Amino acid sequence: MEEVRLLQPKMALVSINNENSPYVSYSGNLKNCYLLCGSEYDENCYYGFWLYDSRDSADCDYCQKCELCYDCVDCIECYNVNFSQDLNNCTDCDFCYDCTGCKNCFGCIGLRRKQFMINNKPHSQQEYSKRMKELKDNANREKLFETLESMKLQAPHLYTHVLNIENCTGDYVYNSRNSLNCFDVKQLEDCHYCNNSVALKDCLDMSNSYYNSELDYEVMSEMNLYNCNFCVTCFDSQNLDHCELVYNSHDCFGCFSLKHAEYCIFNEKYKKEEYEKKIEQIKKEMLESGEYMKFPVSTYPYEDSNAAMEWPDDPKIC
């Protein structure tokens, strides 16, 4: 299987329906964007991961429906927010954490529907404007971050960030039910151990998976799959096993870089009856040898993989 894989061409970037957006990958429906990954429906955005339906923003991760934001994480429906995390429906806020419905706040933590606040202390509009001018004229970003981190240590924190869930565990889980140990997900049902995923049902061990996928196991970077196992970067397909870069196909095993294919084993086409017979035999042999149920090796060199970000000094882990 690895021999077949190495012989097939690989796409440098995975992008769908993008306009003037070079060097984006695993992203779709972007316009005038640069160096985004795992993002959709953005315009004029740069250097981000999991950025959704946002405009004119840069250096933002896990943000949705944001505009004119910079260096933000886990922010939703924010406007002109900078250097902040876990903000929801906020406007004109800087260096803030865990705030909802706030306007004109600076260096604040844990506020709800407040305005003209600096370091969690109220100010009049005139005082706020004057103080903000002083802060911006003498801004020391490193010191501001240190102050914010010090305030975080003294403030209560949410145990988990969830909304509209039933019988779920994890963090940043939205509109889901019966899903355990899931993180940064929404619209999941009966799923376990998933991250960075949307609209899955009856799936296990998934990462960066999207849109109406069902009965999948150990799949990464996919969209609209049904009954697929141990696959990477496969779209709009059914009944795939140990496949990579397979699109609009069904009933394939150990296949790479195929489109509109069916009943293929190691990129070789078979009749349906012959395919079913050979698949049963191959799976039996792989189970006996311990080769089956192993996730594919990274497509890219170790230093360019996600593993290197977590374990930069130990290439043996990959």
N, C-alpha and C positions, 0 to 999 in steps of 0.2 A: 504493500500500500504506500509506503514512504517513497519507493522508487517511482511510482506513478505520480505522486504528488510533486516530486522534485522536477519532473519533466514538463509539468504544465506551467503556462505563463500565469503570473500573478498581477493583479491590479495594484498600482502604486497607491491609489486613493479610491475610496468608495463614496461616491456622491450621486445624488438623485435630484434632477430638476433644479439645478443651481444656476444663477446668473452672475457673471463677473465675480466669482468667489473661488480664487485659486487656493490651493493648499488647505482645503477643508476635507475632512474624511468622516465616514459614517454619518453624514449629514445630508439633509434634503430641504428643498424649497427655500434656499438662501439667496439673498441679493446683496451684492457689494460687501461680502464678508471675507475675512482672512484668518486662517489658522484657528478654525473652530473644529471641535470634535464632538460627535454625538449630539448634534444640535439641529433644530428645525424652525422654519418660518421666521428667520431673523433677517434684519436689514441693517447694514452699516455697523456690524459688530466685529470685534477683533479679539483674538486670544482668549477663547473660552471653551468650557466643557459643559455639556448638558444645558445649553442655553436655549430657551424656547420662547418663540413669539415675542422677541425683544427688539429694540431699536436703539441705534446710536450708543452702544455700550461697549466697554472693553475690560478685559481681565476679570470676567465674571464667570462663576461656576454655579451650576444648579439654580439658576435664576429663571423665572417665568414672567412674561408680560412686563418687562422692565424697560425703562427708557432713560437715556442720559445717565447711566449708572457706571461707576468705575470701581473695580476691586471689591466686588460684593460676592457673598456666598449665601445660598439658600434664601434669596429674597424673592418676593412675589408681589406683582403689581406695584412697583415702586417707581418714582420719578425723581431724577436728580439726587440720587443717593450714592454716597461714596464711602469706601473703607468700612463697610458694615456687613453684619451677618444676622440672619434670621429676622429680617424685617418684612412686614406684611402691610401693604397699602399705605406706604409712607411717602412723604414728599419733602425735598430739601433737607435731608438729614445726612450728617457725616459722623463717622466714628461711633456708630451706635450698634447695639446688640439686643436682640429679642424685644423689638418694639412693634406695635400694631396701631395703625390709624393715627400716626404722629406726623406733625409738620414742624419744620424749622427747629430741629433738635440737634444738639452737638454733644458728643461724648456721653450718651445716655444709655441706660440699661433697664430692661424690664418695664418700659412705659406703655400705657394704653391710652390712646386718644388724647395726647398732650401736644402742646405747641410752645415755642419760645422757651425751651429748656436747655440748660448747659450743665453738664455733669449732674443731671437729675435735679437741678435746682431751677425754680421758675424765675422768669424775667419778664419785664414788660417788653412790648415790641421794640420800643426805642432803645432800651437797655440791651436787648438781644442784638440788635443791629450794630450798636457801638462795640459791644464785646466781640462780636464775630469779626468785625474789621480788625480789631487788635490781634485776635488769634490768627487770622490769615496773614497779617503783615509780619508776624513773628512766628510763623508755623514751624514747629520742629516735629516732623511726622513720627520719628522714632519715639520721642517723649510722649506724644499723644497716644501711641499704641501702648506704651508702658502704663500710662494712666488708665486706659480702658481695660487692660488685662488685670490691673490691680482691683478695679471696681468689680470685674467679673468674679473674682475670688470671694468677694464679700456679698454677692447677690445670690438669691435663690435661682435655681435653674430648673427648667422643665425636665421631667424624667424622660419624656419622649415627645416627638413632634408628630402628631397624628390628627386626622380629621375624618369624620364619617366612616368609621371602621367597625367591624364586628369580629371578635375573636382573632385578633392579629397581634403579633409581636414584632419588634424591630424599631426603626426610627425613620422619620420622614415618610410615613405611610398614609396614603389618602384614598378614600373611596374604595375600600377593599374589604374582603371578608374571608375568614378561615385561611389566613396566610401567616406563616410563622417564620421568624428570623429573616425578615425582608427589610431592605433599606433603600431609600430613594425610589419608591415605587408608587404607582397609582393604578386603580382599576384592576386589581388582582383578585382572583377567586380560587380558593383551594390550591394555593401555591406555597412552597417551602424553599427557603434559602435562595432568594432572588435579590438582585440589586440592579439599580438603574434600568428599570423595566416598566412598561406600560401595557395594560390591557392583555393580561395572560390568564389562562384558565387551566387548572390541573397540570401545572408545570413544576419541575423540581430542578434545583441547581442551575439557575439561569442568570445571565449577565448581559446587560445592554440588549434587551429583547423587547419587541414592540408589536402592537396591533394585531389582535385577534389570533394569537398563537395559542395552541392547545395541545395537551398530551405530549409535551416535549421534556427531554431530560438531558442535562449537561450540554446546553447549547449557548453559544455566545454570538452577539452581534447579528441578530436575525430579525426577520419581520414576516409575519403572516405564515407561520409554519404549522403543520399538523402532524403529530406522531413522528417526530424527528428526534434522533439521539446522537450525541457526540458530534455536533456540527458547528462550523464557524462560518459566519458571513454567508448565510443562505437565505434567499427571499422567496416568498410565494410558492411554496413547495409542500409536498406531502410524502410521508414514508421514506425519509432519508436516514441513512445510518453512516456515521464516520465520513461525512462529506464536508467540502470546503468550496466556497465560491460557486455554488450551484443555484441556479435561478429558474423559476417557472418549470419545475420538474417534479417527477414523482417516482417512487420505487427505485432508488439508486443506493448503491453500497460502495463505499470507498472511492467516491468519485470527486474530481476536482475540476473547477473551471468549465462547467457545462451550463448550457441553456436549453430549455425546451427538450429535455431528455427524459427517457423512461426505460425502466428495466435494464439498467446499466450496472455492471460490476467492474470496478477499477477502470472506468471510462470505456468499457467494451459493452456493446449492445447485445441483448439476448431476447429471445422470445419469452413471453410471460411465464409459460409453464417451466421452461428451462431455468429462468431467473429464480423462481420460487424454490426449485429443487436445489440449485447451487447455493442460494443464500442460507438455506437450512444447514447444509453441509459446512459452509464456511464458518458460520456462527458457532457450530458445535466444535470445530477444530480450534477456533480462537478462544472459546471459553476454556477448553482443556489446556491450552498453552498459556492462558492468562493474558492474551493480547486484547481480548474484547473488553469493552467498557473502559477504555483508556482515552482520555481527551487528547485531541490532536496536538502535536508539537507546535510551538509558536511559528507563525509564518515568517517572522522577522528575526534578525539577530537579537541576542539577549539584551544587549545594551540599548536597543530601540523598543523593547517590549515594556508592558506595564509592570512586569515582575521586577525590572531593574529599578523602578521608582520605590518599591518596597524593600527590596534586598539588593542594593547596588553593589555589594562587595562579595556576593556569593553566587556566581553563575550556575553552580551545580543545582540550585534549588529549582530552576526553571524546568 
